């Protein structure tokens, strides 16, 4: 039982890191980014190449910065021009970016499955109440917790975080107070994409790297933010753990319908609380 719960936390922690970028972007730009899963995938591939040349720890450091730069470029040349367009246009454009990124990765690395090697210091297992649990998954739990705490501190205790919260709640008034919405948006998108890249590096040692690996991750991330609340960090965290538990125990006890359970849970929550588990600002 304890191992199942730990696996659920691993799933929830990793998907929370991915979903954070969607929460940030929707909160500030009111944009649903269908390319986010592909950005996670690109981060995994870049991390794989960095790990081959410089080692896993350098990949952990370098990949988020590279992906943050890509996020800033996407915001400047995609999200900013589309800011006043119909939301369906943005959805179609971001879906197009997803397809372009998948094709680019397949062209560069090919369709073959790749696998990043787990760093030697994180290999092996530890005993948890008589059962063995991989050390690397413990590392993912710790890394996810650190990212979550770091984001909370950034949003709540920094000037940029104050601007983000103000702009999310009242962009007109915050603009009148001197907040540059375009610059703020670029920072937010860069951070969100950078964190997605970090999630890609974390996932690479235990997920198969393919050009289409971001598809399932994207769907799961949308389920998480819809369940937790589209612009709520705390809601995304609670929903990620909730969906992680449901998926893990579903695979164990009812594998025939395990893939349906997160969708059923999302629909049930939205019928009960259309705003999600936690409202923005809570």
N, C-alpha and C positions, 0 to 999 in steps of 0.2 A: 504493500500500500504506500509506504513512504517513498519508494522509488517512483511510483506512478505520479505522486504529487511533485516530486523533484523534476521529473520530465515535463510535467505541465508547467512548472515555473520556468524551465528552460524555454519552452515554446512561447509562453506568455512574455517573458523578458525580451526575447529576440524580436518578436513581432511588435512589442511596444516600441522598441527602438525604431523599427521601420515605420510604424504608424505615426510617430511623432512628426515626421516631415509633412504628412498629409494634414495633421491637426494644425500645425503652424501655418501652412499655406491657406487652408480654408478659413482659419480665423482672421487672417489679414487681408487676403485677396478674394475670399469667397470663391476659390477655384478648386475643383476636383481634378487632381492630377493623375491621369491614367498612365503616365509614363513612369510613375514612382517605382513600380516593381522592376522595370527595366534598369532604372538607375541603381537599385540594389544589386541587380545582376552585373552591371558594369563595374560596380565597386568590388564585387567578388572576383571578377577577372583581373582587375588592376591589382588587387591585393595578392592574387595568385602569382602574377608576374613579379611584383615587388618581393614577395617571399622567396621566389626562386633565386633572385639576384642578391638580395640583401638580408633575407631572413624574415621570419614572421613578425617580430616586434617592430622592425622598420616599416613593414607593410601596415601594421596597426596605426602607425603615426602618419605615414605619407598618404595613404589612400583617402582618409577623410579630407585632407587639404586639397588633393586633386579633384575630388568629387565636389567639394565646396566651390571651387573655381568654376567647374562645369555648371553647378547650380546657379551661380551668379550670372553666367553667360545666358543660360536659359531664361532667367528672370528678365534680363535686359532686353533680349531679342524675341522672346515669346510671350511671357506673361504681361509685361508692361504694354506692348502694342495691343494685346487682346483684352485689356482691362475693361474697356467700354463695350466690347462685343457681346453678343448673345452667349450665354453660358454653353449652349450646345456647340458653338464654334470652338470654344476652348477645349471642350471634351474631345472633339474630333481632332484638333491639332495635337493635343497631348497623346492621344491614341496613335496618331501618325508618328510622333517622336518615339513611342514605344517600338513600333515596327522598324523604324530606321535604326535604332540602337541594337535591336535584335539582329538585323541583317549585317550591321557593321561588325558586331562581335563574331558572328558566324563567318564573315569574310576574313577577319584577322586570325581567329583561333580555330576556325573550322567547327563542324557539328559534333565532333567527338567529345565524349564525357571526360572532364578533367577532375582531379581531386587534389586539394592542397594537403600537404602533410601536416599533421599535428605537431607543434613544437615539442621537442624531446622533454622539456621540463614539465609539460602538461600531459604527457602520455601516462597510461596506466589507469588504475581505479583506486577508489578508497572504499572502505567498509562503512555502510550506513545501516545500522541495526541488523547486521548479519548479511546484508546484500551488498553487491559491488556496484558502484556508480562511477562513471568515467570522470576523471579529474578535469578534463576539458569542459565538460558540461557544468561543473562547479564554477569554473572560470567564467563561463558565459553568464551564469546567475550573478556573480559578483560584478562583472562588467556592466550588465544591464542595470543593476542597482545603482552603480556609480553614475551611469549616464542619466538615469532618472533623477537622482539627487542633484547632479550638476545642472540639469535643465530647470529644475525647480528653483535652485539658487539663482540661476541666470535670469529667469523670468520675474522672480519676486524681489530680488535684492540689487539689481543693477538698473542704471538709467535706461539702457536699451530695453530691458525687460519691462520697465514702466511704460515706455513708449509703445511697445508691442501690445500690452494690455489696454492702454488707452485707445490706440488705433483700432483694435479689434472691437471695442465696445462703441466707440464714437469717432470714426475717422474724420468727419468734418471738423469737429471741435478740436481734435488733436492737431489737425493741419493748421488751424487758426492759431494754435499755441506755438507754432514754429517747427513742428515735427515734419521732416521730409519723408513723405510716404514712399517714394520710389527708392530712396536709399535704404529705408527701413525694410521694405519688401525684399530688396536684394540681399540684405543680411539674413533675413529670416529664411529665404529660399536656400541660400548658401549653407546655412546651418542645418536645415532639414535634409538637404541632399548629402551633405557631408556625413551626417549621422547614418543615413541610409547606406552610404559607402562603408562606414564602420561596421554596420550590421552585416554587409556582404562579406567583409573579411572574417568576422566572427563565425559566420555560417559556413564558410568555404571548407574548413577541415572536416565537417561531418555532413555536408550536402554535396551532391554531385553537381558540378558546374556544367551547365548547358546554356545555350542562348535563350532558352525559354523558361529558365528556372524562376524568373520573376513573376510568372503568371499566377501561380497558386498563392505566392506570397502576397501579391497585390489584392487578390480576392479576400484572403484572410484579413488583411489590413483594413479593407473597406468594411468587413463585418465588424471588426473591433471598433472602429471610429463611429460607425452607425449605432452600434450597441451602447458605447460609452458616452456618446455626445460628440457631434462633429467638430467642435472647437474646444473640447475639454481635455486637458492633460490628465487630470486625475481620473476622468471617465475612461480615457484610453487605457490607463494602467489597470484599473479595476476590470474593464472589459477584456483586456488581454489575458489576465490571469483567469478570469471566469471562462472564457472560450478555451483557454489552454486546458483547464480541468475537464471541461465537457468533452473536448476532442480526445484527450488522453484516456479517460475512462470509457468513452464511447468505443475507441479502438479495442480496448481490453474486453469489455462486456457485451457490446452489440456491434461488432465490426461490420455487419451487413449494412447498417445505416449510419456508421460513424461520420461519413463525409457530409451527411445531411444535418447532423445535430447542430453545428454552429449556425446554419441558416435558420433552422427552426427556432433556436434561441434568440437570434436577432429579430425575427418577425414577432415573437412573443413579447420581447422587451419593447419594441416600437409600438405595438398595439397598447401595451400597458402604459408606457411613458414615451410618447413620440419624440420628446427632446433628448432621449437617451438616459442612461443610468444616472448621470450627474450633469446638472445644468452648468453652463459656462459661468465662471466666477465663483464656483463652489469648489 
